C-alpha cells in the first residue's frame, strides 16, 4: 500500500514572517494528528533553514521550492 502524502507550498504568497506563522500554526494543528500520512511544508528556498529550525514534529517534513522575481503570486521561478 502506498503511503499518503499531503504537501503544500505557498509559492510567493507569504512573506518571511507570514510563512513562519503558517508553519507554526500547522505544527500546532499536528499535535492531535494520528499519522495517517506524511505532511510536507514547502517554503521558498530562502526560508527553508529558519522554518526547519522552528519545526519540531515527527510527522511534519520540509521540502523546497525556487523563488521568483515577482513580489507575490503563484510563481516559483529561479533563485
Secondary structure as UniProt FT lines:
FT   STRAND          4..9
FT   TURN            11..12
FT   HELIX           16..29
FT   HELIX           30..32
FT   STRAND          37..44
FT   HELIX           45..47
FT   HELIX           48..54
FT   TURN            58..59
FT   STRAND          60..65
//
